[in-house]
Amino acid sequence: MSRPRAVVTGGAKRVGRAICLHLAQSGFDVAVHHRSGAEQAEEVAAQCRAAGADAFTVAADLAHTDQVQGLVSGVLERWDQISLLVNNASVYDPVPFEEIDAAEWDRVQAINTRAPFLLCRGFLSALRAADPSAIGAPAGQHGVVVHMCDIGADNPQVGYTHYSVSKAGLVMLVKTMALELAPAVRTVGISPGHVAWPPAYSDERRGRLASRIPLKRVGAPDDIARLVRFLTLEAHYVNGAIVPVDGGLGKRY
C-alpha cells in the first residue's frame, strides 16, 4: 500500500500548520504551501519529515493565476498522485462596505474562491489517480478535497462583506464538486468558528466574542486538524457536507 499524499495551502501557520502536522503523524506525505513565510513553512516541513513524511514546501501567491499553476506544477513534478487537497489558505481583512473597491473585491474572491477552484482543476488527474487503499477508501473512491469554509458564509459580520461572499461561494463549490466529481473524488467542507484569533483582536474583543459561544470557550487549530484527518480516513460516505466546528455559535441569531 502506498503512502497517502496531501497538499495543504496556507500550511505554514495557524490552522494549516496543525493540519500538516496531524497528517504527517497519521502517515501522510505533505506538501506545505505558503505565500511568503518560507522559514515557517520549512519548520513545518521539517517537523513532518521528523514524523516520517516526505515533506516539502512550495510558494505561491494565490491571488495570481500563474502562481496557482506554478504551485500545481511544482507538486506534480514530484508526485503523480494526491490523496488529499486541503484548501485552507484565505485572506480575512476587514473593510467597511462603502470602502471596498473593485481591486479589493477581486483580490479576496481570487484567493478565497477562485484559487481553490483552480487548484482542484489542476490536481484533478492526480486526485483521480490516487490509490483508494492508501486512505482506506472503498474501490473507486480515489481522492478527497477539503475546503475550509467559514461560519461567515452563513452568519456575516459587519466589515466583512467581501469575505463572507467569497466563503459562500466556496460552500457552493463543495456542493457542486460533490455532485460532479464523485465517486472518484469526494468533497467536503469544514466551517470553523473561533479557532485561531486574528492577531489584531484585543483581549476585550476576544472575551466578548467567546462569551457568545454556547460552549463558552474558543476552539483550537487542532480541532480542525483532527476533523480533516477523520473526514479523509474514516468518513468515506460523507460527500458534499459542510461540517461546523464552532462550539454552537452558528446556531445563535
NORUR-V520337 format. One record per residue. N is the residue number from 1. RES is the residue in three letters. PHI is phi in whole degrees, -180 to 180 (none if undefined). Layout:
# NORUR-V520337
n = {N;N}
res = {RES;RES}
phi = {PHI;PHI}
This chain:
# NORUR-V520337
n = {1;2;3;4;5;6;7;8;9;10;11;12;13;14;15;16;17;18;19;20;21;22;23;24;25;26;27;28;29;30;31;32;33;34;35;36;37;38;39;40;41;42;43;44;45;46;47;48;49;50;51;52;53;54;55;56;57;58;59;60;61;62;63;64;65;66;67;68;69;70;71;72;73;74;75;76;77;78;79;80;81;82;83;84;85;86;87;88;89;90;91;92;93;94;95;96;97;98;99;100;101;102;103;104;105;106;107;108;109;110;111;112;113;114;115;116;117;118;119;120;121;122;123;124;125;126;127;128;129;130;131;132;133;134;135;136;137;138;139;140;141;142;143;144;145;146;147;148;149;150;151;152;153;154;155;156;157;158;159;160;161;162;163;164;165;166;167;168;169;170;171;172;173;174;175;176;177;178;179;180;181;182;183;184;185;186;187;188;189;190;191;192;193;194;195;196;197;198;199;200;201;202;203;204;205;206;207;208;209;210;211;212;213;214;215;216;217;218;219;220;221;222;223;224;225;226;227;228;229;230;231;232;233;234;235;236;237;238;239;240;241;242;243;244;245;246;247;248;249;250;251;252;253}
res = {MET;SER;ARG;PRO;ARG;ALA;VAL;VAL;THR;GLY;GLY;ALA;LYS;ARG;VAL;GLY;ARG;ALA;ILE;CYS;LEU;HIS;LEU;ALA;GLN;SER;GLY;PHE;ASP;VAL;ALA;VAL;HIS;HIS;ARG;SER;GLY;ALA;GLU;GLN;ALA;GLU;GLU;VAL;ALA;ALA;GLN;CYS;ARG;ALA;ALA;GLY;ALA;ASP;ALA;PHE;THR;VAL;ALA;ALA;ASP;LEU;ALA;HIS;THR;ASP;GLN;VAL;GLN;GLY;LEU;VAL;SER;GLY;VAL;LEU;GLU;ARG;TRP;ASP;GLN;ILE;SER;LEU;LEU;VAL;ASN;ASN;ALA;SER;VAL;TYR;ASP;PRO;VAL;PRO;PHE;GLU;GLU;ILE;ASP;ALA;ALA;GLU;TRP;ASP;ARG;VAL;GLN;ALA;ILE;ASN;THR;ARG;ALA;PRO;PHE;LEU;LEU;CYS;ARG;GLY;PHE;LEU;SER;ALA;LEU;ARG;ALA;ALA;ASP;PRO;SER;ALA;ILE;GLY;ALA;PRO;ALA;GLY;GLN;HIS;GLY;VAL;VAL;VAL;HIS;MET;CYS;ASP;ILE;GLY;ALA;ASP;ASN;PRO;GLN;VAL;GLY;TYR;THR;HIS;TYR;SER;VAL;SER;LYS;ALA;GLY;LEU;VAL;MET;LEU;VAL;LYS;THR;MET;ALA;LEU;GLU;LEU;ALA;PRO;ALA;VAL;ARG;THR;VAL;GLY;ILE;SER;PRO;GLY;HIS;VAL;ALA;TRP;PRO;PRO;ALA;TYR;SER;ASP;GLU;ARG;ARG;GLY;ARG;LEU;ALA;SER;ARG;ILE;PRO;LEU;LYS;ARG;VAL;GLY;ALA;PRO;ASP;ASP;ILE;ALA;ARG;LEU;VAL;ARG;PHE;LEU;THR;LEU;GLU;ALA;HIS;TYR;VAL;ASN;GLY;ALA;ILE;VAL;PRO;VAL;ASP;GLY;GLY;LEU;GLY;LYS;ARG;TYR}
phi = {none;-78;-75;-71;-122;-128;-112;-123;-81;62;-87;-84;-154;53;-63;-60;-61;-61;-63;-58;-67;-64;-65;-60;-69;-99;98;-88;-82;-137;-99;-99;-84;-149;-96;-138;-91;-60;-66;-63;-64;-68;-63;-65;-61;-63;-67;-66;-64;-64;-88;102;-86;-82;-128;-150;-110;-145;-101;-168;-90;-71;-76;-117;-63;-67;-76;-61;-65;-64;-62;-59;-63;-63;-73;-72;-67;-104;-125;-106;-134;-137;-86;-147;-119;-111;-88;-102;-63;-159;-116;-142;-119;-72;-144;-57;-50;-72;-105;-78;-98;-62;-65;-68;-57;-64;-62;-68;-65;-63;-76;-85;-125;-67;-60;-56;-62;-65;-67;-61;-67;-66;-95;-59;-64;-68;-66;-69;-89;-66;-79;-56;-67;-65;-116;71;-88;-64;-56;95;-104;-95;-128;-132;-118;-115;-97;-86;-84;-170;-58;-67;-66;-111;-126;-68;-111;-63;96;-129;-57;-64;-69;-62;-64;-64;-74;-64;-64;-67;-59;-68;-63;-55;-69;-70;-65;-60;-78;-87;-102;-71;-87;-63;-124;-98;-126;-137;-124;-121;-116;-75;-99;-87;-123;-156;-63;-60;-57;-78;-71;-75;-61;-64;-68;-62;-65;-66;-69;-64;-66;-85;-78;-54;-78;62;-160;-87;-88;-147;-54;-64;-62;-73;-60;-63;-70;-58;-61;-63;-63;-83;-98;-122;-94;-73;-107;-96;-148;84;-89;-113;-97;-78;-132;-142;64;93;-61;-66;-91;-78;-128}
